Amino acid sequence: MIYLNPNHKEPLYQQLYEQLKQKIIAGEWSQGKRLPAMRVLAKELCISRNTVENAYGQLCIEGYAVSKQGCGFIVQDIQETMLDRPYKTMARIANSGWQEQQAQSDCSSKKSANYTFDFQYGNLPPESFPRQIWRRLTAESLASFESENICAYGDKQGELALRRELIDYLHDSRGIVCTPDQVVLCNGLQDALGLICTLFSDDNRILAMEDPGYDFTRIVFENHGYAIAPISVNASGISLDDLQHSPAKMVYITPSHQFPTGYVMPINQRMELLRWAEQVDGIILEDDYDSELRYHTRPIPALQSIDRNGRVIYLGTFSKALSPALRTSYLILPQRLLAKYQTAFARYNPSVPWLQQQVMTLFMAQGHWEKHLRKMCLQNKRKHDVLVRSIREMMGERVKIHGAGGGLHLLVEVLDKTPQEVLIQKAAAHRVKVYPTRQYWFEPEKATGSLTQLGFSGLEEEEIVAGIALLCEAWF
């Protein structure tokens, strides 16, 4: 029986999605079963058809169901043993006891004087930062009893109060269950990856990576002496067949919003990946960058939330929604690695300043973080939708959009196969800056030649429309 509460804080489609998912996980609805027709279910529950459609759409995105023409929505094969603890019903133990993308090296964080419109990825408009609140909380932190800690080194893993706030937030938003001693605060992704490189320096120094994938991560691991095993990417994310044939026992992935393609890894693929890690005694580095920024579907639970055997190291950041200049990210280590971490980093000091941690603690504890996040999601959704609509209306069938629906960038493929270098030059001649994608491939010469990257978070909506108009003029 399905019961929806119209007075609940969760939207009706979200309640419906959760209950349908649990029926599939529990085996009440087995593989191949046809879900009720949307019109019938909507009438039965006295809700709109759009509500049912949104819930079914979320099931498809996560791999629990598939839409088949002429058949409706069909339940997929699910290995329920991997999902014995639905993340929303896990006991909260928080208080017991993408990824950040740095600006490319040849780009300034400010708009270049040579361009009228700069579609750089990852920049946030300066006015989006909550300056007044941050200033007030900074003063409050310095006036507090805890301010005496400003003269001490502090816990190498970060302030306990902030770690507790973090795990509360991550439990509610990403389904993550952990204790404060599993959280390590880091000075940006570079610091977090360097910590991981050191932690596994005596092991198999081969890292499997999505190809295409985030080139910054590849550079950090190569600089630490690791070999890279590139693994191809398909519509379900990283190719597990290729991964199983690689010599790697550690893999770096972006399953909730694959970088740069935007693909989402379905549930079956996630469980297969966890089985691979168990079989090879391996580790999965889950970079959950952009996870909050889903614009038309509900964010998917983190891979870590279904990990039962301590195979996932979770990486998160405040850069995408708050500010990359804060240089604050975090790791969540499995319990099984804590002793190894404590031994390897016994003499280390914290890498994030106390004052910054204290302000962030208050920012989260007083509810400002969630309010800010909602504001940024709405703001970026509008920009995303304007960008997609402008491209489709002005460029039509001459281009293909990749990665729509989330994050802070899109990939645009020009179907006449014009090389991306030519596209970038033509855009520059019209004072519009778009970005290459070849660097995301392990072998750049194998990259899709006519693919360019367009970020949108640093532009206003009217700038996006005007920029795409100029880009259309330049390309066609």
N, C-alpha and C positions, 0 to 999 in steps of 0.2 A: 504494500500500500504506500502511495506517495502522499505526503502531507506538506503543503507549502504554507508558510506563515507570512502573510502580507505585512505584518508589523515588525518583522525581523530586520536587522540592519543589513543583512545580505540581500542583494537583489533576487527576485523570484527565479530568474534563469540560473543563477548561481546555486540556489537551493536545489532546483530541479537537477542540474548537472551533477551535484554531489550525490544525490540519492540514486540517480541512474547509474553513476559510476560504481557505487557500492553494490548495487544489484549485480553488476558485471563481475566485480572482484569476488563477491561471495558465491558466484556460480549460479545465482538464480536465473540469470540470463546467459546462456551458454553460447559458445562460438557458433555463428551462423544464424542465430535468432534474429528475426526482423524486429526492430524497434517499432512501437506503436506509430501509426501515421500521425504526422504533426497536427493535422486538423482534428483528428479523433482525440488525441491526448489533450490538446488545448481546450476542447469542449468539455472533456471529462473533469479537468482540473479548474475550469472556469478562468482560464488565463488566455492571453493573446497568443496567436500563432508565432509571432516574433519571439516571444519568450521561449517557446519550445525550440524554435529554429536556432536561437543562440546557444541553448544548452546542448543540442545535438552537434552544433558546430564545434563547441569546445571538446566534446567527446572525440570527434574526428581528429582534431588537432593533436590531441594527446595519444591517439592510436587505439582508443577503446572501441571505436566504431568506424565504419567506412560507408560513404554514400555511393550507392550503385544505381545507375540509371535504370528506371523501370522497376526497381526492387525496394527503393527507399534506403533506410539506414540499417546496416547489418553489424552485429556484434563481432569484433575481432577476437582472435585467439589470445587469451591472457593467462599468464602463469601466476595463479593466485598465491602460490607459496611465497613469492617475492614481495607480496603486498599484504602481509598479515596485519600491518598496523596502518590503517588509513591515517594520513598525516593530520587531518583535522581533529581526529579523536585521540591523538597521542596525549598522554599526561604531560602537563607543563612542568618542566623541571628547571626552568630557566634560573630561578633564584635559589636553587639548592647549593648550600655551602658557601665589468668586464672590463666587468673588466674595464679597466680604465684605459682609454686610448690616449696616449700622449700625442701632442702635435707632431706631425712629420718633421724630420730634421730640417727640411728646406722651407718650412712654413713659419711665419710669425704668428704669435697669438693675437696680434692685432690685424685688422683689415689692411691689406697692402694698398699703398697709394696708387699702384698700377691697375687696380681692379675696382670696378664699381660694385660688383656682386661677387662675394667669395663664399662658395659652397663648401667650406671646410668642415670636416667631421669633428665632433666632440666639443666645439666651443659653445659656451653658454653666454647669453647676453649679460653684460655687467649688471644691469638693473634687476636681474633675476635673483641675485644673492641677497639674502635677508639682512642687510647691513644694520638696521636699527636694532633688530632683535639680537644679532650677534654682538653688537657693541654693548647692549644692556647686560647680556649674559656674561660677557667678559668682565665687566665691572663687578657683577654679582659674584663671579668666581674669585676675583682678587680680594673681595671683601669677606669671603666666607672663611669658616674655621679651617676648611681643607687647604686654604691658600698656603699654609706652612709647607705643604708638599712641593711648592715651587722651588724650594731649596734642597730637595732630595732627589735621588736618582729614580726611585719608583720601581714598580714591578716590570720586569723585562717583557711581560706579555701585555702590558697596558693596565690602566686603572680598572679595578674590579667593578666599580659602579658602571662604567661605560660598557664593559663586557656583558654585564647583566642586562643593560638596556638593549644591547645588540641582539642577544639571544631571544629576548621577548619579541622584538620586532621580526627577527628571522623566523621564529616559530609561527607567528601569525601570517606572515606574507609569503614565506617560501616552504613552510612545512618542516623546517629544520628542528631537530631535537638534539641539544647538546648541553654541556655544563660549562661554567665560566672558565674552568681550567683547560678547555679545548680551544679557546679563542686566543689568537695572537694578533695584536694590533701592529700594523706595519706602516712604513712611510712610503706608501704608494705601491703599485704593482711590481715595480723593479725590485724593491726591497723584499716583497713577499716571495717573488720568484727566486731571488738570490738565497733566501732562507731555505727554500725547498732544494735548490741545487746543493747547498752545503749538507743538508740533512741526508741526502742520498748519495753523497760523493763517493762512498765506498761500495756502492751497489752497481748494478748494470747501468752504465752511463749512456744509455740510449733513450731518447725521448721520442715517442710517436706523436705526430701532430697532424691536424687536419690540413689538407692541401686542396684548395687554398685555405690559409689560416692567418692568424695574427702574427705578422713578421717581427714585432717587438719581442714577443716571447721567444721566438726562434733565436733572435740575436742574443738575448740574455743567456739562454742555455748553451749556445755555442761559445760564448765568452767564458763560460765556466767549464769548458772542455767536454761538453756532451755532444754526441753524434745525434743527428736528427733523422728519424724514419718518417718520410712524408706518406700520409695515408689519404687516399682519394675521398672526396665528399660527393654524396648523392642527395636526393630529395629528402632522405631520412637522416641526414647528417653524415658522420664519419662511416666509412665502409668497414664493417666488422670482418668481412672476408679478408680484406687486405691487412687489417690489424692482426688477425690471427696468424697470418703468414709472415709477420714482421718479427725481428728479434727483440723488440722492445717489451719491457715490463712496466713501463710508465707511459701514460698517455695524457696529453693536454687537450681538453675539448671545451666547446662553448655550446652545450646542448640546448639551452633554452632560446638562443638566438645566434645561430652559427655565424661567426665572423669570417668573411664579409657577406656571405650569401643570404643570411637571414633565415635559413632552414631551421625548423624545430624538430628535435629528435622525439619520435613517438615512444610510447611506453614500452612496447615490445623490444625496440632497439635498446632502450635504457637497461632493461633487464638482461638482455644478451651481453651488454657491455659489462655489467656487474659480474655475470658468470665468467666472462673472459678474465677479469681481474682475479677472481677466485682461483681459476684454473692455473694461471701462470704465477700466482702469488704476487700480483701486481698492484699498482696504485693508479688511480684516476684523479687527475687535477681538473676539477670542475670550475671553470671561470664563469661566474654567473652575471657577467656584465650585462647591462641593459635589461635585466630581468623585470624591473619594475615598469618598464616602458612598453607595455602591450596596449594597443589602442582600440582594437575591435574585438578582442577575445580576452578571457581571463588569463592572468599569468600562470604558467605551468609550474607545479611544484618542483623543487630542486631535485636533482639526482641523489644528492646526499640524503634526502628524506626517505628514500626507499632502500638505502644501503644498510644491510643487516650485519655485514662482516667487516666493517671498518676499512673499506677499500677506497673511500673518497676523501680527498682533501678539497675543501670548499674555499673558493676565493671570491671576495666581494669588495665593493668600493663605494665611497660617497661621491666620486668624481662626476658621474653622469648626471646626477640630479641636484647636487649642491654646488661643488666647485672642484675642478681638478687641481687648483692651486693649494688646497688644503693638504694634499699629499697624505691622505688617510685611507688606508684599506685594511683588510683583515683576512686572516686564515682561520678555518676551523679544522683542526686536526682530529683524526680518529683516536679513540681512547688507546688503541694498540700502539700508537706512535708517540704517546706522551713521554714515556720513559726515555725513548731515543732522543726526543727533542730536548728534554731537561738535561741530558748528559752532554749533548752537542753544544748547547747554548748556555751552559751553567753560569759563565762569567759575563754574559751579555747584559747590556743595559737597554731600556726602552728606546725605540726609535721615533716615537711620536711625542712631542713636547707635552708636559703635564697640562699647561694652560689650555692648549687646544683640545685635549681629551676632556677636561673639565667642562669647557663650554659646550662641547658636543654632547656630553652626558646630560646637561641641563636642557639643551635643545631637544633631545629625545624625550626626556622625562616629563617635560612640560607640554608635550604634544605638538611642538613646532615642526618636527621632522615629518610627521605624517601629513600635516596640513601643507607643508611646503611640497611634499612629494605629490600630493593630489593636484596642487596648482601647476607643478611642472609637467605632470602627465597631461593635463588638459591643454596647457599651452603648446606642448610639443605635438599633441594629437592634431590640434588645429593646423599647425605648420605642416605636419606630415600629410594631412588630407589635402591641403592647398597645393603642396608640391605634386602629389600623385595626380590630382585633378588637372593641374596646369599642364603636366607632361602629356596626359592622355588627350586633353582637348587640343593642345597646340601641335603635338608631334604624332598623335594617332597611332596608326599601324606601322609607322616607320621605326618604332623603338619597342623594346620589351623592358618592363620594370622588374627587377629582382629584389626581394627582401622587404616588400611592403608589409605594413601591419605592426611594426614595432621598431624600437631603437631610435637612433639619431641620424641614420643615413639610408640611402637607397643606392642600388646599382642600376645604371641605365645602359642597356645594350642597343647600339645602333645596328639595325638589321642589314644595312647595305655593306657591312664588314669593313667600314672605314677604320683604319688603325687608331687605337686610342691616342697615340702621340699626335696624330693629325687632328683628332677631335679636340684635344687640349689646346693645340696651337690655334685652331679656328675660334675656339671660345675666348682665348686670351686676346685675339685680335678685336673682339667685341667687348673687351674689358670684363669678361666673366671668367672666374677661376673654378675649374672642376679638377678632379684628382685622378691619378692613375691607379690601376689595380694590379699591375704585373708583380709588384713586390710581395703580394700575398701568396704567390705561387713559389714553391721550392725551386722550380726551374721556370723562371719568368718567361722564357720563350714558349712555354706551353700554355700560357694564360690565354683566356678568351680575348682576342685582340681588340674588339670594339666596345669594351666594357669600361665605363668611367664611374667614379664614386662621387655622389652628391650628398653632403651633409646639409642639415637645415636648421639646427638648433640655434645657431648664432645669427640668423636672419629674421627680419620681421616678415609677416605674411605678404605684405604688398611688395617687399623686396624679392621674395620668392617668385611671385607672379611676373614681375618685371624682368628678373634674371632669366627665367625660363623662356620668356618671349625673345630676349636677346640670344639665348642659346639656340633656340629654334631657327632664328635668322642666320646664325653662324653656321649651323650644321646642314641646313637644307635650303 
